[in-house]
Amino acid sequence: MPRKKTVKFYPIFLLSALGLILFCACSPEPPSPLAKTGCNICHKVTIDPAHDIGCTKCHKGDEKAKTLKAAHKGLIPRPAHPDHMAEACGGCHPKEVARAAASRHFTLKDEIGGVWGAFFPDEPAPSVKDLPIEEPPRTEKGIVANALRRRCLLCHVYYEGDDYSGVRRGTGCAACHLPIKAGTCIKGRIDHRFNLAVKDKNCLACHYGNFVGWDYYGRFEKDYEEGYRAPLVKGRHIPRPYGIEWHEMTPDIHKKYGMTCTDCHAKGPCQRKNSGQERPSCLGCHDTKAGAGEARQMDPQTPGHRDSDLGRVSCEACHAVWGFYDKGRSLVLQDNPIFDDWTYLSVQGSSEVEDVVSRYLAGALRGPVVMLDKINGKTRPGMWFQVFYERRWWPVMLGEDKNGRLRVMRPLLDISISYLNAQGNAVFDNLKPKTPPLVPYTPHTTGAADTFRTIAVKQWLENTAAGHNGQGLQ
C-alpha cells in the first residue's frame, strides 16, 4: 500500500516564529546616542538618560575618527571644570552655571580671603586665578600664594582630589553631581550618572579632615605621627579612604536623626540667586512661636532664645558639644626635601607627600621632587610638608566676632610658613600672620546645651546689654 504524502511546513513556521522573537527581543527601542558613538568602543561608561546626548557634545573630539590621535583632537578631558563648564554645561544650564561660578565653592573667597587677610591685612585678597606665581618664591606674597595653590586648596572644585578613594571626585559641576565611588580611586571616570541631589559623600570629598562637615559625622582627624595611628589588623594598617585616620566622636544630633547635609544646605550655589551669600539658619526650623512642635519649640525665656538675644549670640555658643582646636600648624616647603625628617609623618592628608616618602623609603625615588599646582594643574619644584604642635578636640571656646556677636572660636590662623631652597638655605623662617589666630566658625556638633557655657553666655549677655560695651565673657 503506497505511503500517504504529507507537507512538512513546520520548520518554516518555527523559523518565522523564532525570527519574530529575536526581532522583539533585540529591538525594543533604538540605541542611545552614547551607544552610537565610536567613543563607547574604548570607553565603557554608564550615563543617566538626561545626559545621554553623545560624548562629543561635552568632551568634543571626533567620534568618527579612525585613529586615537584623530579621535582625541580638541578633546576636553574635564568639561565640567571651571575653565570649561560655561561651554559644556552652560548650554543647557546657563543660570546654574552662572550662579555656581560666583559662589564660594568656585571663587574660594573665604579660604583665600581668610589667609591672605591674615598675612596682608591692608591689601585686598586676589581672586583664585590671580594668586601670584613666583618660581622660586622670593617675596612673602609669593610664598603665601605658593602654599595656597599647592597645599591648602587641594580640596576644591579646580582639583580632582588626592589619590584616595573617598576624595577622588570630578571637577567643577561634576565635583558635586557625579558619584563618589567608595573603595575605588578612578582617574578615568566610568560612572557618568549625574545626580541633581548632592549626596553627603560628595560633600565629604571636600569637607573632610578637621573642617566643618567632618565634625557633623562625629569625626576628628588624628595626629600625623606614627604613634597615633590605629593598631595593625592582621599585620596591615586599616583603610584610609580620606588619606587620614580619625577618632569617632559624638556626631551632630541632626545626623543622629538621619538628616543629610542638604536638609539644611538645601539651596546649593547653583540654585541661589544672590551668588551663594545666603546661609542656612537654625531659626528656619526652630523658633519661639507657639505650635512649632516639641522638637522645634524654643523656650523664649532661656538666655540666648529671647528675641533681643538672637542677633547677639550664635546657637552654637551653647549647643556645640565639641570643637576643633588645632594649634601650631607649620607649613614647610623644601626644594630638596630632607626625607629622614618626615618619614614618621608620611600620613598627613596628602597623597603626593605619602607617595614620595614611600618611594624614598623603598629606595625607588628617582628624579626631582615636584608637587602639583591645584589651580592650573602644573607641577612645580619642591614639596610642602605640614605638621602641628598640638591637635585636640577641646571644650568649646567663645569669643566675639568683628560684629560683636558671641560665637565659637578656633585657632585656625595659628600657622607659620617656612621655605628651604634648593641649596638648603632658609628663605623664609616661620613667617606668621599679622592678625590674631582665633577666628569664629560654626561647628556642626549640635547637641543639648552645655549648662556651664549657658551660664557664661547669660553673664555675657547681661554685661553687654547696654549698647554692646565690649566687656566680653567674665
C-alpha positions as CSV (number, residue, x, y, z in Angstrom):
1,M,0.0,0.0,0.0
2,P,1.6,3.4,-1.0
3,R,2.5,5.8,1.8
4,K,0.5,8.9,2.2
5,K,2.3,12.1,1.3
6,T,2.4,14.9,3.8
7,V,3.5,18.6,3.6
8,K,6.3,19.4,6.1
9,F,5.6,23.1,6.8
10,Y,6.5,23.2,10.5
11,P,10.2,24.0,10.0
12,I,9.3,27.2,8.2
13,F,6.7,28.0,10.8
14,L,9.3,27.6,13.6
15,L,11.9,29.7,11.8
16,S,9.4,32.5,11.3
17,A,8.4,32.4,15.0
18,L,12.0,32.4,16.1
19,G,12.7,35.4,13.9
20,L,9.8,37.2,15.3
21,I,11.0,36.5,18.9
22,L,14.5,37.6,18.1
23,F,13.3,40.8,16.5
24,C,11.2,41.7,19.5
25,A,14.0,40.8,21.9
26,C,16.7,42.6,20.1
27,S,15.0,45.8,19.1
28,P,12.9,47.1,22.0
29,E,13.9,50.7,21.3
30,P,16.6,52.4,19.2
31,P,20.1,52.6,20.7
32,S,21.1,55.6,22.7
33,P,23.3,58.4,21.2
34,L,26.1,57.2,23.5
35,A,25.9,53.7,22.1
36,K,26.1,55.0,18.6
37,T,29.4,56.9,19.1
38,G,32.8,55.4,18.5
39,C,33.9,56.6,21.9
40,N,32.0,53.8,23.5
41,I,34.2,51.2,21.8
42,C,37.0,52.1,24.2
43,H,35.3,54.0,27.0
44,K,32.6,51.8,28.6
45,V,30.7,54.3,30.7
46,T,27.3,54.4,32.3
47,I,25.3,57.5,32.0
48,D,21.9,58.9,33.1
49,P,19.2,59.4,30.4
50,A,19.2,63.2,30.7
51,H,22.9,63.3,29.7
52,D,22.8,60.5,27.1
53,I,23.4,63.0,24.3
54,G,26.7,61.8,22.9
55,C,30.2,62.0,24.3
56,T,31.4,64.8,22.0
57,K,28.6,67.1,23.0
58,C,30.6,67.8,26.2
59,H,34.0,66.3,25.6
60,K,34.5,67.5,22.0
61,G,36.9,65.4,19.9
62,D,35.9,63.4,16.8
63,E,33.7,60.3,17.4
64,K,34.0,59.2,13.7
65,A,37.8,59.3,13.6
66,K,39.7,56.1,12.8
67,T,42.8,56.7,15.0
68,L,43.3,57.5,18.6
69,K,45.1,60.7,17.9
70,A,42.5,62.0,15.5
71,A,39.6,61.0,17.8
72,H,41.2,62.9,20.7
73,K,42.0,66.0,18.7
74,G,40.5,69.0,20.5
75,L,39.3,66.7,23.4
76,I,38.3,68.3,26.7
77,P,39.0,65.7,29.4
78,R,37.1,67.5,32.1
79,P,34.3,69.6,30.6
80,A,32.7,70.4,33.9
81,H,36.0,72.0,35.2
82,P,35.5,75.7,36.0
83,D,37.5,76.6,32.8
84,H,35.1,74.7,30.6
85,M,31.8,74.4,32.4
86,A,30.3,77.5,30.7
87,E,30.7,75.9,27.3
88,A,30.0,72.3,28.3
89,C,27.3,72.7,31.0
90,G,26.1,76.2,30.3
91,G,24.3,75.4,27.1
92,C,21.6,73.6,29.0
93,H,22.1,75.0,32.5
94,P,23.1,78.7,32.0
95,K,21.6,80.1,35.2
96,E,23.0,77.3,37.4
97,V,26.5,77.7,35.8
98,A,26.5,81.5,36.3
99,R,25.4,81.2,39.9
100,A,27.9,78.4,40.6
101,A,30.8,80.5,39.1
102,A,30.0,83.3,41.5
103,S,29.6,81.1,44.6
104,R,32.1,80.5,47.4
105,H,32.8,77.0,46.2
106,F,34.2,78.3,43.0
107,T,35.7,81.7,43.9
108,L,37.3,80.3,47.1
109,K,36.7,83.8,48.5
110,D,36.5,82.7,52.2
111,E,39.6,80.4,52.1
112,I,41.8,82.8,50.2
113,G,40.5,85.9,51.9
114,G,41.0,84.5,55.4
115,V,44.6,83.5,54.9
116,W,45.6,86.5,52.7
117,G,43.9,88.9,55.0
118,A,45.8,87.4,58.0
119,F,49.2,87.9,56.3
120,F,48.4,91.1,54.4
121,P,45.6,92.8,56.4
122,D,45.9,96.1,54.5
123,E,45.5,94.6,51.0
124,P,42.6,93.1,49.2
125,A,42.8,89.4,48.5
126,P,43.4,88.3,44.9
127,S,41.0,86.1,43.1
128,V,41.8,82.4,42.8
129,K,43.1,82.9,39.2
130,D,45.2,85.9,40.2
131,L,47.1,84.3,43.1
132,P,50.7,85.3,42.1
133,I,53.2,82.7,40.9
134,E,56.9,83.1,41.8
135,E,59.3,80.4,40.9
136,P,61.2,80.2,43.2
137,P,59.3,82.2,45.8
138,R,61.1,85.4,46.6
139,T,58.5,87.6,48.5
140,E,56.1,87.0,51.3
141,K,53.2,87.2,48.8
142,G,54.9,84.7,46.6
143,I,55.4,82.1,49.4
144,V,51.9,82.5,50.8
145,A,50.4,82.1,47.3
146,N,52.5,79.1,46.7
147,A,51.2,77.5,49.9
148,L,47.6,78.2,48.9
149,R,48.0,77.0,45.4
150,R,49.8,73.8,46.1
151,R,49.0,72.7,49.7
152,C,45.9,74.5,51.1
153,L,43.5,74.5,48.2
154,L,43.6,70.8,47.4
155,C,40.0,70.1,48.3
156,H,38.1,72.4,45.9
157,V,36.5,72.3,42.5
158,Y,39.6,73.2,40.5
159,Y,41.3,69.9,41.6
160,E,40.0,66.4,41.2
161,G,41.2,65.5,44.7
162,D,44.1,63.5,46.1
163,D,44.7,59.9,45.2
164,Y,42.4,58.4,47.9
165,S,39.1,56.7,47.2
166,G,36.9,59.0,49.4
167,V,38.2,62.3,47.9
168,R,38.8,61.5,44.2
169,R,36.0,63.4,42.5
170,G,35.1,65.3,39.4
171,T,35.9,69.0,39.0
172,G,33.6,72.0,38.7
173,C,30.0,70.9,38.4
174,A,31.0,67.2,38.5
175,A,32.6,67.6,41.9
176,C,29.1,67.7,43.5
177,H,26.9,66.0,40.9
178,L,28.9,62.9,39.9
179,P,29.0,60.0,42.3
180,I,32.0,59.4,44.7
181,K,32.8,55.7,44.4
182,A,33.8,54.4,47.9
183,G,36.7,51.9,47.8
184,T,37.8,52.9,44.3
185,C,40.1,55.6,43.1
186,I,39.1,56.3,39.5
187,K,41.1,58.7,37.3
188,G,39.2,57.9,34.1
189,R,35.6,58.1,35.3
190,I,33.3,55.3,34.1
191,D,30.3,56.4,36.0
192,H,28.7,59.4,34.3
193,R,25.4,59.3,36.1
194,F,24.8,62.8,37.2
195,N,22.7,63.4,40.3
196,L,20.6,66.6,40.8
197,A,20.6,65.9,44.5
198,V,24.0,66.2,46.1
199,K,25.0,63.2,48.3
200,D,26.8,63.5,51.6
201,K,29.7,61.5,50.1
202,N,30.3,64.4,47.6
203,C,30.2,66.9,50.4
204,L,32.7,64.9,52.5
205,A,35.1,64.6,49.5
206,C,36.0,68.2,50.3
207,H,34.8,68.7,53.8
208,Y,36.9,66.1,55.4
209,G,39.7,66.3,58.0
210,N,39.3,68.9,60.7
211,F,36.9,71.1,58.7
212,V,33.2,71.8,59.1
213,G,31.2,68.8,57.8
214,W,33.6,66.2,59.1
215,D,32.5,67.0,62.6
216,Y,28.9,66.5,61.6
217,Y,29.7,62.8,61.4
218,G,31.5,62.9,64.7
219,R,35.0,62.6,63.2
220,F,38.2,64.2,64.5
221,E,41.4,63.8,62.5
222,K,44.2,62.0,64.3
223,D,47.7,63.4,64.7
224,Y,50.0,62.5,61.9
225,E,52.7,60.8,63.9
226,E,53.1,57.0,63.5
227,G,52.4,56.5,67.2
228,Y,48.9,57.9,66.9
229,R,47.8,55.6,64.1
230,A,45.4,52.7,64.7
231,P,46.9,49.3,65.6
232,L,47.7,46.9,62.7
233,V,45.0,44.5,61.7
234,K,46.5,41.2,60.5
235,G,49.8,43.0,60.0
236,R,48.3,45.8,57.9
237,H,47.1,49.3,58.5
238,I,43.4,50.0,58.4
239,P,41.9,51.5,55.1
240,R,42.2,55.3,54.8
241,P,39.7,56.4,52.2
242,Y,40.4,60.1,53.0
243,G,44.1,59.6,53.4
244,I,43.9,60.1,57.1
245,E,42.7,58.3,60.2
246,W,40.2,59.7,62.7
247,H,38.7,59.4,66.1
248,E,35.0,58.6,66.4
249,M,33.4,61.4,68.4
250,T,29.8,62.4,69.2
251,P,28.0,63.3,65.9
252,D,25.7,66.2,65.5
253,I,22.2,65.4,66.8
254,H,20.7,66.2,63.3
255,K,22.9,63.4,61.9
256,K,21.7,61.0,64.6
257,Y,18.2,61.7,63.4
258,G,19.1,60.9,59.8
259,M,19.4,64.4,58.3
260,T,21.8,64.9,55.4
261,C,23.9,67.9,54.6
262,T,21.4,69.2,52.1
263,D,18.5,69.1,54.5
264,C,19.9,72.3,55.9
265,H,22.0,73.4,53.0
266,A,19.1,72.8,50.6
267,K,19.9,75.6,48.2
268,G,23.4,75.0,46.9
269,P,25.5,77.5,44.9
270,C,23.8,76.6,41.6
271,Q,20.3,77.5,42.9
272,R,20.9,80.7,44.8
273,K,20.1,83.9,43.1
274,N,22.5,86.0,45.1
275,S,25.8,84.3,44.3
276,G,25.7,82.0,47.3
277,Q,25.6,84.6,50.0
278,E,22.7,83.1,51.9
279,R,23.5,80.8,54.8
280,P,21.1,78.4,56.5
281,S,19.7,79.5,59.8
282,C,18.6,77.4,62.8
283,L,15.6,79.7,63.0
284,G,14.3,78.3,59.8
285,C,13.1,75.3,61.8
286,H,13.4,76.2,65.4
287,D,11.5,79.2,66.8
288,T,9.8,80.6,69.9
289,K,6.4,80.7,68.3
290,A,3.6,78.6,69.7
291,G,2.8,75.5,67.6
292,A,6.3,74.9,66.4
293,G,6.3,71.4,67.7
294,E,8.0,69.9,70.7
295,A,11.3,69.2,68.9
296,R,11.3,72.6,67.3
297,Q,10.0,74.8,70.0
298,M,12.5,77.1,71.8
299,D,11.8,78.4,75.3
300,P,11.5,82.2,74.8
301,Q,12.7,82.8,78.3
302,T,16.0,80.9,78.0
303,P,19.1,83.2,77.7
304,G,20.0,83.3,74.0
305,H,16.4,82.4,72.9
306,R,14.9,85.8,73.7
307,D,14.2,87.9,70.7
308,S,16.6,90.5,71.9
309,D,19.4,87.9,72.1
310,L,19.1,86.2,68.7
311,G,21.3,88.6,66.9
312,R,23.9,88.8,69.6
313,V,24.8,85.2,70.3
314,S,25.1,82.2,67.9
315,C,23.2,79.0,68.7
316,E,26.4,77.0,68.8
317,A,27.7,79.1,71.7
318,C,25.5,76.9,73.9
319,H,24.7,73.9,71.8
320,A,28.0,72.9,70.2
321,V,29.2,69.7,72.0
322,W,32.9,70.0,71.0
323,G,35.1,71.9,68.6
324,F,38.3,71.7,66.6
325,Y,41.4,73.0,68.4
326,D,44.5,72.5,66.2
327,K,47.4,74.7,67.4
328,G,50.7,75.5,65.7
329,R,50.2,74.5,62.1
330,S,53.6,74.6,60.4
331,L,53.8,74.6,56.6
332,V,57.3,73.9,55.3
333,L,58.4,74.0,51.6
334,Q,61.6,72.2,50.8
335,D,63.0,72.2,47.2
336,N,65.3,69.2,48.2
337,P,63.4,67.5,50.9
338,I,65.2,66.0,53.9
339,F,63.1,62.9,53.9
340,D,64.6,61.4,57.1
341,D,62.9,64.2,59.0
342,W,59.5,63.4,57.5
343,T,59.3,59.6,57.3
344,Y,57.3,59.3,60.6
345,L,54.9,62.0,59.2
346,S,54.2,60.4,55.8
347,V,50.5,60.2,56.5
348,Q,49.4,63.9,56.5
349,G,46.4,64.1,54.2
350,S,48.4,64.4,51.0
351,S,48.8,61.5,48.6
352,E,51.7,63.4,46.9
353,V,53.7,63.5,50.2
354,E,52.8,60.0,51.1
355,D,53.8,58.7,47.6
356,V,57.2,60.5,47.6
357,V,58.1,59.5,51.1
358,S,57.1,55.9,50.5
359,R,59.2,55.7,47.3
360,Y,62.1,57.2,49.3
361,L,61.8,54.5,51.9
362,A,61.7,51.8,49.3
363,G,64.8,53.2,47.5
364,A,62.7,53.9,44.4
365,L,62.7,57.7,44.4
366,R,64.1,59.0,41.1
367,G,64.4,62.5,39.6
368,P,63.5,65.9,41.1
369,V,60.7,66.2,43.6
370,V,57.7,68.1,42.4
371,M,54.2,69.0,43.6
372,L,51.1,69.9,41.7
373,D,49.6,73.4,41.5
374,K,46.0,72.6,42.3
375,I,44.7,75.7,40.4
376,N,46.4,75.4,37.0
377,G,47.3,71.7,37.1
378,K,51.1,72.2,36.5
379,T,53.9,70.7,38.6
380,R,56.5,72.9,40.3
381,P,59.7,72.1,42.2
382,G,59.7,71.2,45.9
383,M,57.3,69.5,48.4
384,W,55.1,71.1,51.0
385,F,55.0,69.3,54.4
386,Q,52.7,70.0,57.3
387,V,52.9,69.4,61.0
388,F,51.0,70.6,64.1
389,Y,52.2,71.5,67.5
390,E,49.0,70.0,69.0
391,R,45.8,68.5,67.6
392,R,43.0,68.2,70.1
393,W,39.2,68.3,70.3
394,W,38.5,70.8,73.0
395,P,35.8,72.3,75.2
396,V,34.2,75.0,73.1
397,M,35.9,78.4,73.2
398,L,33.8,81.5,72.9
399,G,34.7,85.0,71.7
400,E,33.2,88.0,69.9
401,D,33.4,88.3,66.1
402,K,34.0,91.5,64.3
403,N,30.3,92.4,64.6
404,G,30.4,91.9,68.4
405,R,28.4,88.6,68.2
406,L,29.3,85.8,70.6
407,R,30.5,82.8,68.6
408,V,32.6,79.7,68.8
409,M,36.3,80.3,68.1
410,R,39.2,78.2,66.9
411,P,42.9,78.9,66.3
412,L,42.6,78.4,62.5
413,L,45.2,81.0,61.7
414,D,47.8,79.8,64.2
415,I,50.1,79.0,61.3
416,S,53.7,79.6,60.2
417,I,55.3,79.2,56.8
418,S,58.9,78.3,56.1
419,Y,60.9,77.7,52.9
420,L,64.2,76.0,52.3
421,N,65.5,76.5,48.8
422,A,67.5,74.0,46.6
423,Q,70.7,75.0,48.4
424,G,69.2,74.3,51.8
425,N,69.1,78.0,52.8
426,A,66.1,79.3,54.8
427,V,64.5,81.9,52.5
428,F,61.6,82.2,55.0
429,D,61.6,81.0,58.5
430,N,58.4,80.8,60.5
431,L,56.6,83.6,58.6
432,K,53.4,84.3,60.7
433,P,50.1,86.1,60.2
434,K,49.8,89.7,61.4
435,T,46.4,89.2,62.9
436,P,45.2,87.2,65.9
437,P,45.0,83.4,65.3
438,L,41.5,82.9,66.7
439,V,38.7,83.1,64.2
440,P,34.9,82.4,64.6
441,Y,33.4,79.3,63.0
442,T,30.2,77.2,63.1
443,P,30.9,73.7,64.5
444,H,28.5,71.1,63.3
445,T,28.4,69.3,66.6
446,T,25.0,70.4,67.8
447,G,23.5,68.8,70.9
448,A,21.9,69.6,74.3
449,A,23.0,73.0,75.6
450,D,26.0,72.9,78.0
451,T,24.9,74.1,81.4
452,F,28.1,75.9,82.4
453,R,28.5,77.5,79.0
454,T,24.9,78.7,79.1
455,I,25.6,80.4,82.4
456,A,28.7,82.1,80.8
457,V,26.5,83.2,77.9
458,K,23.9,84.6,80.2
459,Q,26.6,86.6,82.1
460,W,28.0,87.9,78.8
461,L,24.5,89.0,77.6
462,E,23.9,90.9,80.8
463,N,27.4,92.5,80.7
464,T,26.9,93.7,77.1
465,A,23.2,94.6,77.2
466,A,23.9,98.3,77.4
467,G,25.0,99.1,73.9
468,H,27.5,96.1,73.5
469,N,30.0,97.8,75.7
470,G,32.6,95.1,74.9
471,Q,33.1,93.8,78.5
472,G,33.1,90.2,77.0
473,L,33.0,87.0,78.9
474,Q,33.6,87.0,82.6
